[in-house]
Amino acid sequence: MKSRYPLPKYYVIEPTNKCNFHCSICPNSIASQDKPVGCMSMKLYDSILNQISDSAEVVQLYWMGEPFLNPEIYTLIRWCKERTKSKVIVSTNGSLLTDYAVHRLNEVGLDELIVSVDACDSNTVYDLIRCGGDLDQLNDNLEYLLSNNDRVHVVLQFIDMYVNNAERDCFMKKWAKYDCDLEISCLYTWANQMPSLNLASNNLSPVLGRPRVPCADLWNKMTIHWNGIVSACCFDYENRLFLGDSNEESLFDIWNGEQISRLRDLHMAERYREIALCSCCDAWAEMDEYFEMYHLDRK
């Protein structure tokens, strides 16, 4: 008899897959033109929160799109804070961090805001990465955010690449005087679905070179598309590893369904090459990540 797993503690819930940028390091720049685009309905979101209220400890309210393009983003955050015990995180390109947005984020109780910066003074460098953005506007938005933030933990993220290497010291110096965390991040290749990115940085996935192990996400993280589809992986932007549809099945049944059970079995047997997305993955999760996150006993 198969084990029945309780719902996980970590959730990726996508408010929208719409984006106002076409970043060179993001799969949205190469996604098929006929891919459905939209925002998660409040009815679906309400159903998800009802199901995860007792289990959720971390909720990422972002994935492929720009979260602030969902007009209900502040309600999504507030509901999650009111109805779960989770830490709520939003990641943004920062283009829509208006004065209004800054004050609303403080009001609704957001825990952490990650802003993708990736440059400092060079619009040329910024345009090569964050295509469609305006670095001067971003810097203005960040200065207002960091000068008027009451409670949100702000992380300014700089993805380490050859193209922006000369901007790194400037980035650190420019924002060091503010109350925020500055994070130099590795560049992911989206499980090698964007293999050209292997040539864009010498700071790639932290598990590169380590022995392959079963991906801990299969037991610890649930990823839900804006339309309710549940995928096995947060790199699965094309939904190649479909687990189920939360409009039609409970999250518990999906989490214990035939599709994910098969993936777990294949991973435990180290048969990664039999899974399309996993066969070339260079960024599997390891249990230590979750031990550290939840302060679990390793024994």
NULO-131329 format. One record per atom (N, C-alpha, C): residue in one letter; x, y, z. Coordinates in steps of 0.02 Angstrom, whole numbers, padded with zeros to 5 digits, always signed. Example, Ala and Ser with C-alpha at 12.3 -4.5 7.8 and 13.67 -1.06 7.14 Angstrom:
! NULO-131329
a+00660-00284+00390/a+00615-00225+00390/a+00660-00165+00390/s+00642-00112+00354/s+00684-00053+00357/s+00645+00002+00394/
***
This chain:
! NULO-131329
m+00043-00060+00000/m+00000+00000+00000/m+00044+00062+00000/k+00028+00109-00043/k+00067+00170-00049/k+00060+00213+00014/s+00114+00248+00031/s+00111+00295+00087/s+00066+00353+00068/r+00031+00379+00118/r-00010+00439+00108/r+00026+00497+00143/y+00044+00547+00104/y+00083+00602+00130/y+00038+00661+00148/p+00051+00692+00205/p+00013+00754+00221/p+00033+00809+00172/l-00010+00858+00166/l+00006+00914+00122/l+00071+00947+00144/p+00110+00974+00098/p+00175+01003+00115/p+00169+01069+00152/k+00226+01094+00174/k+00228+01158+00209/k+00243+01217+00161/y+00270+01201+00102/y+00294+01252+00056/y+00251+01252-00007/y+00228+01312-00027/y+00185+01318-00086/y+00209+01374-00131/v+00209+01360-00196/v+00217+01411-00247/v+00149+01420-00279/i+00120+01479-00270/i+00053+01493-00297/i+00061+01553-00344/e+00042+01544-00407/e+00054+01594-00459/e-00006+01641-00466/p+00001+01704-00446/p-00054+01752-00454/p-00071+01764-00527/t-00020+01765-00569/t-00030+01775-00641/t+00033+01753-00678/n+00025+01734-00741/n+00084+01720-00783/n+00095+01777-00833/k+00058+01832-00825/k+00070+01891-00866/k+00135+01925-00844/c+00170+01954-00891/c+00229+01993-00873/c+00237+02052-00921/n+00263+02106-00894/n+00275+02166-00934/n+00347+02171-00957/f+00388+02121-00941/f+00457+02117-00964/f+00465+02055-01009/h+00522+02052-01043/h+00541+01993-01082/h+00614+01977-01066/c+00625+01957-01004/c+00694+01950-00979/c+00731+01894-01016/s+00794+01906-01029/s+00834+01858-01067/s+00848+01794-01028/i+00839+01795-00962/i+00853+01737-00920/i+00790+01702-00897/c+00733+01721-00924/c+00669+01694-00901/c+00635+01656-00958/p+00604+01599-00943/p+00570+01560-00995/p+00511+01597-01027/n+00485+01648-00994/n+00431+01687-01025/n+00453+01716-01092/s+00519+01725-01099/s+00544+01754-01162/s+00544+01703-01219/i+00537+01638-01202/i+00538+01587-01254/i+00475+01544-01254/a+00428+01560-01210/a+00366+01521-01206/a+00326+01528-01271/s+00288+01477-01287/s+00249+01478-01349/s+00199+01536-01347/q+00188+01566-01405/q+00146+01624-01410/q+00072+01609-01396/d+00052+01547-01405/d-00018+01530-01395/d-00032+01502-01325/k+00017+01508-01280/k+00008+01485-01211/k-00045+01528-01177/p-00094+01497-01143/p-00145+01537-01107/p-00114+01582-01055/v-00141+01643-01050/v-00116+01693-01003/v-00175+01718-00962/g-00165+01726-00897/g-00219+01751-00856/g-00199+01760-00784/c-00249+01775-00742/c-00239+01784-00670/c-00279+01731-00633/m-00254+01709-00576/m-00290+01661-00535/m-00356+01691-00511/s-00409+01654-00517/s-00474+01679-00494/s-00476+01679-00418/m-00515+01725-00390/m-00521+01728-00318/m-00557+01666-00290/k-00602+01638-00330/k-00637+01577-00308/k-00587+01519-00300/l-00543+01511-00349/l-00493+01458-00345/l-00446+01471-00287/y-00423+01533-00280/y-00377+01550-00227/y-00407+01536-00158/d-00471+01554-00151/d-00507+01541-00089/d-00507+01466-00073/s-00520+01425-00124/s-00520+01353-00115/s-00452+01327-00094/i-00400+01353-00126/i-00331+01332-00109/i-00315+01349-00037/l-00331+01410-00015/l-00317+01430+00053/l-00355+01387+00103/n-00417+01370+00087/n-00455+01327+00132/n-00420+01260+00143/q-00388+01236+00090/q-00356+01170+00094/q-00287+01171+00127/i-00251+01227+00122/i-00183+01229+00148/i-00178+01267+00214/s-00233+01288+00241/s-00232+01332+00300/s-00195+01300+00359/d-00198+01235+00367/d-00165+01202+00423/d-00094+01179+00408/s-00076+01177+00345/s-00010+01149+00327/s+00041+01202+00306/a+00018+01256+00275/a+00065+01304+00244/a+00107+01341+00295/e+00172+01342+00283/e+00218+01382+00324/e+00256+01433+00281/v+00262+01419+00217/v+00291+01467+00169/v+00248+01467+00107/v+00228+01527+00085/v+00191+01534+00022/v+00227+01586-00021/q+00250+01563-00079/q+00276+01609-00130/q+00218+01630-00174/l+00199+01693-00170/l+00146+01719-00213/l+00178+01749-00276/y+00213+01707-00312/y+00243+01726-00375/y+00268+01663-00409/w+00274+01667-00474/w+00308+01614-00511/w+00331+01642-00577/m+00295+01628-00632/m+00320+01648-00697/m+00305+01721-00714/g+00251+01748-00689/g+00231+01815-00709/g+00252+01868-00658/e+00232+01930-00672/e+00243+01986-00627/e+00181+01992-00581/p+00188+01977-00517/p+00130+01973-00472/p+00087+02035-00470/f+00118+02094-00478/f+00080+02156-00473/f+00037+02170-00534/l+00040+02126-00584/l-00007+02131-00640/l-00073+02097-00623/n-00077+02062-00568/n-00141+02038-00543/n-00171+02093-00500/p-00227+02123-00520/p-00255+02180-00483/p-00277+02163-00412/e-00282+02098-00396/e-00303+02077-00330/e-00243+02057-00285/i-00182+02076-00305/i-00123+02051-00269/i-00125+02068-00195/y-00149+02127-00177/y-00150+02146-00106/y-00200+02104-00067/t-00256+02087-00099/t-00305+02044-00067/t-00277+01973-00060/l-00241+01950-00111/l-00210+01883-00107/l-00163+01879-00048/i-00122+01930-00039/i-00075+01930+00017/i-00113+01932+00083/r-00162+01977+00089/r-00198+01985+00152/r-00235+01921+00171/w-00269+01890+00123/w-00304+01828+00138/w-00256+01774+00162/c-00199+01769+00130/c-00151+01718+00149/c-00125+01730+00220/k-00113+01792+00238/k-00090+01808+00305/k-00144+01795+00357/e-00206+01809+00339/e-00261+01801+00387/e-00281+01728+00396/r-00272+01688+00344/r-00301+01621+00345/r-00250+01564+00349/t-00186+01580+00349/t-00135+01529+00358/t-00084+01556+00408/k-00040+01512+00429/k+00014+01532+00475/k+00079+01544+00437/s+00074+01554+00372/s+00133+01553+00330/s+00169+01620+00325/k+00233+01615+00309/k+00272+01672+00286/k+00255+01682+00213/v+00237+01744+00195/v+00216+01758+00126/v+00270+01799+00091/i+00291+01775+00033/i+00346+01805-00005/i+00321+01824-00074/v+00338+01883-00097/v+00324+01905-00165/v+00389+01926-00198/s+00399+01906-00260/s+00458+01928-00298/s+00434+01968-00358/t+00468+02022-00374/t+00445+02069-00425/t+00504+02098-00464/n+00489+02122-00524/n+00540+02158-00562/n+00544+02231-00540/g+00499+02252-00496/g+00502+02318-00466/g+00473+02375-00507/s+00451+02360-00567/s+00427+02414-00611/s+00361+02444-00587/l+00322+02406-00548/l+00257+02428-00526/l+00255+02445-00451/l+00314+02455-00422/l+00317+02474-00351/l+00306+02549-00343/t+00244+02568-00355/t+00225+02638-00348/t+00222+02657-00274/d+00212+02721-00260/d+00203+02743-00191/d+00144+02707-00160/y+00090+02701-00197/y+00031+02666-00173/y+00047+02594-00155/a+00084+02560-00199/a+00101+02490-00188/a+00141+02481-00124/v+00189+02525-00112/v+00231+02520-00052/v+00188+02523+00011/h+00142+02570+00014/h+00101+02578+00074/h+00052+02520+00081/r+00025+02496+00026/r-00022+02440+00030/r+00013+02376+00053/l+00075+02365+00032/l+00111+02306+00053/l+00122+02305+00128/n+00134+02363+00157/n+00141+02367+00229/n+00074+02353+00264/e+00020+02378+00235/e-00046+02370+00265/e-00069+02297+00265/v-00056+02261+00212/v-00083+02193+00206/v-00039+02140+00239/g+00019+02159+00263/g+00059+02113+00303/g+00108+02069+00266/l+00129+02090+00207/l+00179+02050+00171/l+00241+02041+00214/d+00268+01980+00214/d+00328+01965+00253/d+00392+01983+00217/e+00396+01963+00153/e+00459+01973+00117/e+00446+01993+00045/l+00483+02042+00022/l+00479+02066-00047/l+00548+02060-00079/i+00553+02020-00132/i+00615+02012-00169/i+00611+02053-00232/v+00659+02096-00243/v+00659+02138-00303/v+00720+02120-00346/s+00707+02102-00408/s+00761+02086-00455/s+00792+02151-00481/v+00856+02162-00466/v+00889+02225-00485/v+00939+02212-00541/d+00992+02174-00527/d+01038+02148-00579/d+01081+02199-00614/a+01077+02262-00592/a+01121+02314-00620/a+01123+02370-00569/c+01161+02422-00585/c+01167+02479-00538/c+01156+02545-00575/d+01203+02562-00618/d+01200+02625-00654/d+01194+02618-00729/s+01209+02559-00755/s+01212+02551-00828/s+01145+02527-00857/n+01111+02572-00891/n+01050+02553-00926/n+01063+02501-00980/t+01122+02504-01010/t+01139+02456-01062/t+01141+02386-01034/v+01173+02377-00977/v+01177+02311-00945/v+01107+02289-00924/y+01070+02333-00893/y+01003+02316-00869/y+00959+02294-00927/d+00962+02329-00983/d+00921+02312-01041/d+00938+02244-01070/l+01000+02222-01063/l+01019+02156-01088/l+00988+02100-01047/i+00972+02114-00984/i+00945+02063-00940/i+00870+02072-00931/r+00849+02130-00907/r+00779+02145-00893/r+00748+02183-00951/c+00738+02148-01005/c+00715+02179-01067/c+00645+02208-01058/g+00639+02271-01073/g+00574+02305-01066/g+00570+02347-01004/g+00622+02346-00962/g+00621+02384-00901/g+00657+02451-00907/d+00654+02490-00854/d+00685+02556-00852/d+00724+02561-00787/l+00790+02558-00790/l+00832+02556-00730/l+00824+02620-00689/d+00819+02677-00721/d+00811+02739-00683/d+00746+02738-00643/q+00693+02715-00674/q+00629+02710-00638/q+00633+02660-00581/l+00666+02603-00594/l+00675+02553-00542/l+00712+02583-00482/n+00767+02617-00495/n+00806+02647-00440/n+00765+02697-00401/d+00723+02736-00435/d+00679+02783-00401/d+00629+02745-00357/n+00600+02692-00385/n+00551+02652-00347/n+00583+02622-00285/l+00645+02597-00293/l+00679+02566-00236/l+00695+02617-00182/e+00716+02676-00201/e+00731+02727-00151/e+00669+02745-00112/y+00612+02750-00145/y+00549+02765-00110/y+00531+02706-00064/l+00534+02646-00091/l+00518+02586-00051/l+00560+02583+00012/l+00625+02590+00005/l+00670+02581+00062/l+00668+02640+00111/s+00643+02696+00089/s+00636+02754+00133/s+00568+02756+00167/n+00521+02716+00145/n+00453+02719+00171/n+00425+02651+00192/n+00469+02603+00199/n+00448+02536+00218/n+00444+02529+00294/d+00387+02506+00319/d+00378+02501+00391/d+00395+02432+00419/r+00379+02379+00381/r+00384+02313+00411/r+00405+02257+00363/v+00402+02268+00299/v+00417+02214+00251/v+00492+02203+00247/h+00513+02139+00250/h+00583+02122+00241/h+00599+02126+00166/v+00641+02171+00146/v+00657+02183+00076/v+00724+02150+00059/v+00724+02113+00003/v+00784+02082-00023/v+00796+02109-00093/l+00852+02141-00104/l+00871+02162-00171/l+00916+02109-00200/q+00896+02081-00257/q+00930+02023-00285/q+00970+02043-00347/f+01031+02020-00349/f+01076+02031-00405/f+01098+01963-00430/i+01074+01942-00488/i+01094+01878-00516/i+01162+01885-00549/d+01208+01844-00527/d+01279+01849-00546/d+01291+01821-00616/m+01308+01866-00663/m+01321+01846-00732/m+01382+01883-00759/y+01408+01858-00814/y+01465+01892-00845/y+01445+01963-00868/v+01384+01969-00893/v+01364+02032-00923/v+01357+02089-00872/n+01344+02072-00809/n+01334+02125-00759/n+01388+02125-00706/n+01442+02088-00716/n+01493+02081-00665/n+01522+02149-00644/a+01530+02194-00691/a+01559+02259-00675/a+01512+02303-00634/e+01448+02284-00630/e+01399+02322-00593/e+01392+02299-00520/r+01422+02242-00505/r+01410+02210-00440/r+01432+02254-00381/d+01493+02280-00382/d+01517+02320-00326/d+01475+02384-00317/c+01457+02413-00373/c+01415+02473-00371/c+01348+02458-00338/f+01318+02401-00357/f+01255+02379-00328/f+01261+02373-00252/m+01313+02340-00229/m+01322+02329-00157/m+01331+02396-00120/k+01370+02440-00149/k+01384+02504-00117/k+01322+02549-00117/k+01286+02549-00173/k+01229+02594-00181/k+01174+02581-00129/w+01162+02517-00114/w+01104+02500-00072/w+01124+02479-00002/a+01188+02479+00015/a+01211+02456+00080/a+01186+02500+00137/k+01172+02562+00124/k+01152+02609+00177/k+01079+02599+00198/y+01042+02559+00161/y+00971+02550+00175/y+00960+02486+00216/d+00902+02484+00249/d+00883+02426+00289/d+00853+02373+00244/c+00895+02334+00213/c+00873+02280+00168/c+00930+02229+00163/d+00914+02172+00136/d+00965+02122+00122/d+00986+02126+00049/l+01050+02120+00037/l+01077+02120-00031/l+01099+02049-00046/e+01071+02020-00098/e+01083+01949-00113/e+01115+01941-00181/i+01174+01913-00183/i+01206+01894-00246/i+01185+01822-00260/s+01147+01812-00313/s+01116+01747-00326/s+01147+01713-00386/c+01144+01647-00385/c+01167+01609-00443/c+01116+01614-00500/l+01137+01596-00558/l+01094+01595-00617/l+01070+01523-00630/y+01005+01514-00633/y+00977+01447-00648/y+00962+01441-00722/t+00970+01380-00747/t+00956+01365-00818/t+00887+01336-00829/w+00845+01338-00777/w+00778+01310-00780/w+00781+01236-00798/a+00818+01199-00758/a+00828+01127-00768/a+00854+01113-00838/n+00899+01157-00861/n+00931+01152-00927/n+00881+01157-00985/q+00824+01186-00972/q+00778+01201-01028/q+00800+01264-01065/m+00846+01302-01034/m+00877+01359-01067/m+00953+01348-01064/p+00979+01299-01101/p+01049+01279-01095/p+01099+01334-01111/s+01079+01383-01151/s+01125+01437-01168/s+01147+01476-01106/l+01106+01473-01053/l+01124+01510-00992/l+01185+01479-00957/n+01202+01418-00974/n+01263+01388-00946/n+01325+01429-00964/l+01321+01466-01019/l+01378+01506-01042/l+01374+01578-01017/a+01322+01594-00978/a+01311+01664-00958/a+01340+01681-00890/s+01363+01630-00852/s+01386+01642-00785/s+01432+01585-00762/n+01475+01599-00715/n+01513+01545-00682/n+01484+01531-00613/n+01427+01561-00599/n+01392+01551-00535/n+01323+01521-00550/l+01323+01456-00560/l+01262+01421-00578/l+01235+01383-00517/s+01192+01337-00528/s+01159+01301-00473/s+01208+01277-00419/p+01190+01286-00356/p+01236+01265-00302/p+01245+01190-00296/v+01204+01149-00329/v+01213+01076-00324/v+01255+01048-00381/l+01277+01091-00427/l+01320+01066-00481/l+01383+01033-00453/g+01398+00974-00479/g+01456+00937-00456/g+01443+00890-00399/r+01384+00895-00369/r+01367+00849-00315/r+01335+00786-00343/p+01339+00730-00307/p+01304+00669-00328/p+01229+00682-00332/r+01197+00656-00383/r+01125+00665-00392/r+01088+00628-00337/v+01037+00661-00309/v+00994+00630-00258/v+00921+00643-00277/p+00875+00604-00249/p+00804+00617-00262/p+00786+00689-00243/c+00748+00722-00286/c+00732+00792-00274/c+00684+00800-00216/a+00705+00838-00166/a+00666+00847-00105/a+00601+00884-00117/d+00596+00921-00173/d+00534+00957-00187/d+00475+00910-00194/l+00487+00849-00217/l+00432+00802-00228/l+00397+00783-00163/w+00428+00797-00108/w+00399+00782-00042/w+00384+00845-00002/n+00408+00903-00026/n+00405+00963+00016/n+00375+01025-00015/k+00367+01028-00080/k+00345+01090-00112/k+00291+01075-00164/m+00237+01115-00161/m+00184+01108-00212/m+00182+01172-00254/t+00180+01163-00320/t+00180+01219-00367/t+00114+01221-00404/i+00078+01278-00398/i+00011+01284-00427/i+00009+01342-00477/h-00005+01325-00539/h-00011+01376-00592/h-00072+01421-00579/w-00073+01478-00612/w-00127+01526-00604/w-00196+01496-00620/n-00197+01445-00664/n-00260+01415-00685/n-00278+01353-00645/g-00240+01339-00593/g-00256+01283-00549/g-00219+01219-00563/i-00182+01216-00618/i-00143+01157-00634/i-00086+01150-00584/v-00075+01090-00560/v-00021+01077-00512/v+00035+01041-00549/s+00095+01069-00545/s+00155+01040-00577/s+00200+01010-00523/a+00244+00966-00545/a+00290+00933-00498/a+00350+00977-00480/c+00359+01032-00516/c+00422+01068-00509/c+00413+01142-00525/c+00449+01185-00488/c+00443+01257-00502/c+00484+01278-00563/f+00519+01231-00595/f+00550+01245-00660/f+00505+01223-00718/d+00449+01193-00702/d+00406+01162-00753/d+00357+01213-00782/y+00384+01263-00817/y+00342+01317-00842/y+00297+01295-00899/e+00313+01240-00933/e+00271+01215-00988/e+00225+01158-00964/n+00223+01145-00899/n+00181+01094-00870/n+00193+01025-00902/r+00256+01007-00906/r+00274+00941-00933/r+00263+00886-00882/l+00263+00904-00818/l+00253+00855-00765/l+00187+00870-00729/f+00134+00861-00765/f+00066+00875-00740/f+00049+00826-00684/l+00027+00853-00627/l+00007+00811-00571/l-00069+00809-00562/g-00102+00863-00581/g-00174+00864-00573/g-00201+00935-00580/d-00266+00942-00578/d-00301+01006-00585/d-00339+01020-00521/s-00319+01072-00486/s-00351+01087-00421/s-00422+01113-00428/n-00443+01127-00489/n-00514+01144-00501/n-00558+01081-00496/e-00527+01023-00506/e-00565+00961-00510/e-00550+00911-00455/e-00490+00916-00425/e-00469+00870-00373/e-00445+00909-00312/s-00447+00877-00254/s-00420+00908-00194/s-00344+00908-00198/l-00313+00956-00166/l-00240+00958-00165/l-00212+00897-00131/f-00246+00871-00080/f-00222+00811-00046/f-00222+00752-00094/d-00275+00745-00134/d-00277+00689-00181/d-00223+00696-00235/i-00211+00757-00257/i-00158+00768-00306/i-00090+00751-00277/w-00079+00772-00214/w-00016+00761-00180/w-00003+00687-00166/n-00055+00647-00169/n-00049+00575-00159/n-00072+00535-00220/g-00074+00569-00277/g-00100+00538-00338/g-00049+00495-00374/e-00074+00465-00428/e-00033+00418-00466/e+00027+00452-00498/q+00018+00513-00524/q+00073+00546-00560/q+00132+00562-00514/i+00118+00593-00457/i+00174+00611-00414/i+00204+00549-00381/s+00162+00498-00368/s+00189+00436-00338/s+00238+00403-00386/r+00222+00405-00451/r+00268+00376-00500/r+00334+00415-00501/l+00331+00481-00498/l+00392+00521-00498/l+00434+00507-00436/r+00402+00502-00379/r+00439+00486-00318/r+00473+00418-00323/d+00437+00370-00350/d+00466+00303-00357/d+00527+00304-00403/l+00521+00339-00459/l+00577+00343-00506/l+00637+00378-00475/h+00624+00431-00437/h+00679+00466-00404/h+00713+00422-00352/m+00673+00387-00313/m+00702+00343-00262/m+00744+00287-00293/a+00724+00266-00354/a+00762+00214-00389/a+00818+00244-00431/e+00828+00311-00427/e+00880+00347-00465/e+00872+00338-00540/r+00809+00334-00563/r+00795+00327-00634/r+00774+00395-00663/y+00816+00444-00653/y+00801+00513-00672/y+00793+00521-00747/r+00830+00483-00785/r+00830+00490-00858/r+00764+00469-00889/e+00722+00437-00851/e+00656+00417-00877/e+00604+00473-00871/i+00624+00529-00842/i+00579+00585-00832/i+00604+00643-00873/a+00563+00667-00919/a+00586+00717-00967/a+00619+00777-00934/l+00587+00809-00886/l+00615+00869-00857/l+00674+00855-00811/c+00672+00798-00777/c+00724+00782-00727/c+00788+00757-00759/s+00784+00731-00820/s+00842+00697-00850/s+00902+00743-00857/c+00891+00807-00869/c+00947+00854-00878/c+00950+00907-00823/c+00912+00897-00770/c+00908+00948-00718/c+00975+00957-00683/d+00991+01020-00670/d+01053+01036-00635/d+01038+01075-00570/a+00977+01070-00546/a+00957+01111-00489/a+00905+01077-00445/w+00914+01011-00435/w+00868+00976-00391/w+00875+01003-00320/a+00822+00995-00281/a+00824+01016-00211/a+00851+00960-00168/e+00886+00978-00115/e+00911+00929-00068/e+00876+00939+00000/m+00869+00886+00038/m+00832+00890+00100/m+00861+00940+00149/d+00926+00952+00145/d+00957+01000+00190/d+00924+01069+00186/e+00900+01086+00125/e+00865+01150+00117/e+00805+01154+00163/y+00768+01100+00166/y+00707+01100+00206/y+00722+01090+00280/f+00773+01051+00296/f+00795+01045+00365/f+00812+01114+00393/e+00848+01152+00354/e+00869+01218+00376/e+00809+01265+00380/m+00765+01262+00331/m+00708+01307+00328/m+00661+01297+00388/y+00649+01234+00405/y+00600+01219+00457/y+00633+01195+00522/h+00699+01200+00526/h+00735+01181+00587/h+00717+01109+00607/l+00718+01065+00558/l+00700+00996+00571/l+00759+00956+00600/d+00742+00905+00637/d+00793+00860+00664/d+00816+00813+00608/r+00882+00810+00596/r+00908+00769+00542/r+00911+00695+00560/k+00900+00677+00622/k+00903+00607+00642/k+00843+00568+00618/
***
